[in-house]
Amino acid sequence: MDLISPRFKGNEYLKKVASNAVVLERGNIGNSVHLVQQALLDLGYNLPSGSDGVFGSDTEKAIKVFQKNIPKAVPKIDGIVNEATISALDKLLPTYEYCVRLNLFFIHRPQVSLNILMDCTKEVYAQYGIRIDKVSEKDLVLNKVQKSRFFTISTACDWEYNKGEAFQLLSLVISYPSSEISTVFIRKAKTYSGCGGHITGHPACIVDANPNKWTPAHEIGHVLLTESFSPVHSGNTKNIMHSTQTYYPLTPILSNKQLIQIRQHPCCTKIR
């Protein structure tokens, strides 16, 4: 069976579950467990341990309750995620539920392919039913003074800019809707590879032109989480909001706490 939900179809292990090659059961750990747990949470099932990626007793109980609720689709109530169970989850969450719209601006084109950067950003958020849409793409035309000023941004990464180079740079894109996130690629940031700080009321982030492929997803995460979220960075090296992680063997994840906050942001629009 081919998975259709954007939450599941990018996960290789869940594809194997859907083809009846393997199962998820008590004792398993990892991203595939996390995605099933998050789906159960979003469907209203009780999971005291949250979406921690550990298939323990809480997850087993929640799966059994889910299976009891769909007896025609799942013939056996055993707390195991098999082909029938993942198929039922997949059908209940078949499409995107939220949308984040991006406007991309370039002082310097990134050294990593833009397609790769966008695909990786979409991949992270698709796991949670959030669609990333690129609304526009524009090279910023600068005068001689601006080119010199914005060649390298040396301002420290702050949550709010009301002066300095970053403020002047982001002022160039504040005419765009506040319900969309502006992402500005610059040639070089001296102290960071990206920053989610922006002018109040104008969601935006700055990304170095030599990012790793997950940097835009990370900085967009900062914008959506806002300065009120704590901790700013995750200690989980599998999480996209880890402060220093640049290599992820699997698609980076978000915690349930982060996801709740992100979905409340005005730029994360519920799809009707």
C-alpha positions as CSV (number, residue, x, y, z in Angstrom):
1,M,0.0,0.0,0.0
2,D,1.3,3.5,-0.9
3,L,1.0,6.0,1.9
4,I,-0.7,9.3,0.9
5,S,-0.4,11.4,4.1
6,P,2.4,14.1,3.9
7,R,3.2,13.1,7.5
8,F,4.1,9.5,6.6
9,K,5.0,9.1,2.9
10,G,8.5,10.5,3.3
11,N,9.5,8.1,6.1
12,E,11.2,5.0,4.8
13,Y,10.4,2.7,7.7
14,L,6.7,3.6,7.6
15,K,6.7,2.8,3.9
16,K,7.9,-0.7,4.9
17,V,5.2,-1.0,7.5
18,A,2.6,-0.1,4.9
19,S,4.0,-2.8,2.6
20,N,3.7,-5.4,5.4
21,A,7.5,-5.9,5.5
22,V,7.9,-4.8,9.1
23,V,5.9,-3.5,12.1
24,L,6.2,-0.9,14.8
25,E,5.8,-2.3,18.3
26,R,6.8,-1.9,21.9
27,G,10.5,-1.4,22.3
28,N,11.0,0.4,18.9
29,I,12.5,3.9,19.0
30,G,13.1,6.6,16.4
31,N,11.5,9.0,14.0
32,S,8.9,6.6,12.7
33,V,7.6,6.1,16.2
34,H,7.6,9.8,16.8
35,L,5.5,10.5,13.7
36,V,2.9,7.8,14.7
37,Q,2.8,9.3,18.2
38,Q,2.3,12.8,16.9
39,A,-0.5,11.6,14.6
40,L,-2.3,10.0,17.6
41,L,-1.9,13.2,19.6
42,D,-3.3,15.3,16.8
43,L,-6.3,12.9,16.5
44,G,-7.0,13.5,20.2
45,Y,-5.5,10.3,21.8
46,N,-4.0,10.3,25.2
47,L,-0.2,10.0,25.3
48,P,1.3,11.1,28.6
49,S,4.8,10.6,27.3
50,G,4.2,12.7,24.3
51,S,5.8,12.2,20.9
52,D,9.2,11.2,22.4
53,G,10.0,8.6,19.8
54,V,9.9,5.7,22.3
55,F,7.3,3.0,21.7
56,G,6.5,2.2,25.4
57,S,3.4,1.3,27.3
58,D,1.7,4.7,26.7
59,T,2.1,4.3,23.0
60,E,0.9,0.7,23.0
61,K,-2.2,1.7,25.0
62,A,-3.0,4.6,22.6
63,I,-2.6,2.3,19.6
64,K,-5.0,-0.3,21.2
65,V,-7.6,2.4,21.8
66,F,-7.2,3.6,18.2
67,Q,-7.6,0.1,16.9
68,K,-10.7,-0.4,19.0
69,N,-12.2,2.7,17.5
70,I,-11.8,1.4,13.9
71,P,-12.6,-2.3,14.2
72,K,-13.6,-2.7,10.5
73,A,-10.2,-1.3,9.4
74,V,-8.0,-3.1,11.9
75,P,-9.1,-6.7,12.6
76,K,-6.8,-7.3,15.6
77,I,-6.4,-5.1,18.7
78,D,-2.8,-5.8,19.7
79,G,-1.1,-2.4,20.1
80,I,1.1,-3.1,17.1
81,V,1.4,-0.7,14.2
82,N,1.1,-3.0,11.2
83,E,-0.1,-2.5,7.6
84,A,-3.7,-2.1,8.6
85,T,-3.1,0.3,11.4
86,I,-0.7,2.6,9.5
87,S,-3.2,2.5,6.6
88,A,-6.0,3.6,8.9
89,L,-3.9,6.5,10.3
90,D,-2.9,7.5,6.8
91,K,-6.5,7.7,5.6
92,L,-7.5,9.9,8.6
93,L,-4.7,12.4,7.9
94,P,-4.6,12.4,4.1
95,T,-3.7,16.0,3.4
96,Y,-2.0,19.1,4.7
97,E,-3.8,20.9,7.5
98,Y,-1.7,24.1,7.7
99,C,0.2,26.3,5.4
100,V,3.2,28.7,5.8
101,R,3.9,31.1,2.9
102,L,7.4,32.3,2.1
103,N,8.8,35.2,0.2
104,L,12.5,34.7,-0.8
105,F,14.9,37.6,-1.3
106,F,18.5,37.4,-2.5
107,I,21.4,39.8,-2.0
108,H,23.6,36.7,-2.7
109,R,22.3,33.4,-4.2
110,P,23.0,30.5,-1.8
111,Q,25.8,28.1,-2.6
112,V,23.5,25.2,-1.8
113,S,20.9,24.6,-4.5
114,L,17.7,26.6,-3.7
115,N,15.7,23.5,-4.7
116,I,17.5,21.5,-2.1
117,L,17.0,24.1,0.6
118,M,13.3,24.3,-0.2
119,D,12.9,20.6,-0.4
120,C,14.5,20.1,3.0
121,T,12.4,22.8,4.6
122,K,9.2,21.3,3.1
123,E,10.3,17.8,4.3
124,V,10.6,18.9,7.9
125,Y,7.2,20.6,8.2
126,A,5.3,18.1,6.0
127,Q,5.7,15.5,8.8
128,Y,3.3,17.6,10.8
129,G,0.7,18.4,8.1
130,I,2.3,21.8,7.4
131,R,2.8,22.8,3.8
132,I,5.5,25.3,2.9
133,D,4.6,27.4,-0.1
134,K,7.1,29.7,-1.9
135,V,5.0,32.7,-2.9
136,S,7.7,34.8,-4.5
137,E,11.4,34.8,-5.3
138,K,13.3,38.1,-6.0
139,D,16.8,39.4,-6.3
140,L,17.1,42.6,-4.4
141,V,18.5,45.4,-6.5
142,L,20.8,47.5,-4.3
143,N,22.6,50.8,-4.8
144,K,26.4,51.1,-4.2
145,V,26.0,52.2,-0.6
146,Q,23.6,49.3,0.2
147,K,25.9,46.8,-1.5
148,S,28.8,47.9,0.7
149,R,26.6,48.0,3.8
150,F,25.0,44.6,3.4
151,F,27.9,42.7,1.9
152,T,28.5,41.3,5.4
153,I,26.0,41.6,8.2
154,S,27.9,41.9,11.5
155,T,25.0,42.6,13.8
156,A,24.4,40.0,16.5
157,C,21.3,37.9,16.2
158,D,18.5,39.5,18.2
159,W,14.8,38.8,18.4
160,E,13.8,42.3,17.5
161,Y,15.5,44.8,15.2
162,N,14.9,48.5,15.5
163,K,18.3,49.8,14.4
164,G,21.5,48.6,12.8
165,E,22.4,46.8,9.6
166,A,19.9,44.0,10.0
167,F,17.1,46.5,10.6
168,Q,18.1,48.5,7.4
169,L,18.3,45.2,5.5
170,L,14.9,43.9,6.6
171,S,13.3,47.3,6.0
172,L,13.7,46.6,2.3
173,V,11.1,43.8,2.5
174,I,8.6,45.1,5.0
175,S,6.0,45.9,2.3
176,Y,5.1,42.2,2.1
177,P,2.1,40.7,4.0
178,S,2.6,40.1,7.7
179,S,0.9,36.8,7.3
180,E,3.9,35.6,5.2
181,I,7.6,35.1,6.2
182,S,10.3,36.9,4.3
183,T,13.6,35.0,4.0
184,V,16.6,37.1,3.0
185,F,19.8,35.4,1.8
186,I,22.9,37.5,2.3
187,R,26.5,36.8,1.3
188,K,27.9,36.5,4.8
189,A,26.9,36.8,8.4
190,K,29.9,37.1,10.7
191,T,28.4,35.5,13.9
192,Y,25.7,33.1,12.7
193,S,24.6,31.1,9.6
194,G,21.1,32.5,10.0
195,C,18.8,34.5,12.3
196,G,15.1,34.5,12.9
197,G,15.1,38.0,14.4
198,H,13.0,40.6,12.6
199,I,11.3,44.0,12.7
200,T,8.2,43.9,14.9
201,G,5.1,42.9,12.9
202,H,7.1,41.8,9.9
203,P,8.0,38.1,10.2
204,A,11.4,37.5,8.5
205,C,14.7,35.6,8.8
206,I,18.2,36.1,7.5
207,V,20.2,33.2,6.0
208,D,23.8,33.1,5.1
209,A,24.5,32.3,1.5
210,N,26.6,29.3,2.6
211,P,24.1,27.4,4.8
212,N,23.7,23.8,5.5
213,K,20.6,22.4,3.8
214,W,18.5,22.5,7.0
215,T,19.3,26.2,7.9
216,P,16.2,27.8,6.4
217,A,14.0,25.3,8.1
218,H,15.7,26.1,11.4
219,E,15.4,29.9,11.0
220,I,11.8,29.7,9.9
221,G,11.2,27.6,13.0
222,H,12.6,30.5,15.2
223,V,10.1,32.9,13.5
224,L,7.2,30.6,14.1
225,L,8.1,29.7,17.7
226,T,8.7,33.4,18.5
227,E,10.8,34.8,21.3
228,S,8.3,33.7,24.0
229,F,9.1,30.0,23.4
230,S,11.5,28.3,25.8
231,P,14.0,26.7,25.4
232,V,15.0,28.6,22.3
233,H,17.1,25.6,21.1
234,S,16.4,22.0,21.7
235,G,18.9,19.6,23.3
236,N,17.7,16.8,21.1
237,T,20.2,16.3,18.2
238,K,17.3,14.9,16.1
239,N,15.4,18.2,16.5
240,I,15.5,20.9,13.8
241,M,15.9,23.5,16.5
242,H,19.1,22.1,17.9
243,S,21.7,24.9,18.1
244,T,24.7,23.3,16.4
245,Q,23.5,20.2,14.6
246,T,24.2,20.4,10.9
247,Y,24.0,16.7,9.9
248,Y,20.8,14.7,10.4
249,P,20.8,11.0,9.2
250,L,17.0,11.2,9.1
251,T,14.6,14.1,8.5
252,P,14.8,16.5,11.6
253,I,11.8,16.5,13.9
254,L,9.9,18.9,16.1
255,S,8.6,18.3,19.6
256,N,4.9,18.3,20.4
257,K,5.4,21.4,22.5
258,Q,7.1,23.2,19.6
259,L,4.4,22.1,17.2
260,I,1.6,23.5,19.4
261,Q,3.4,26.9,19.5
262,I,4.1,26.9,15.7
263,R,0.5,26.2,14.8
264,Q,-0.6,29.2,16.9
265,H,1.5,31.6,14.9
266,P,-0.4,33.9,12.4
267,C,1.9,32.8,9.6
268,C,0.9,29.2,10.1
269,T,-2.5,29.3,8.5
270,K,-5.2,26.6,9.0
271,I,-6.2,25.2,5.6
272,R,-10.0,25.1,5.3
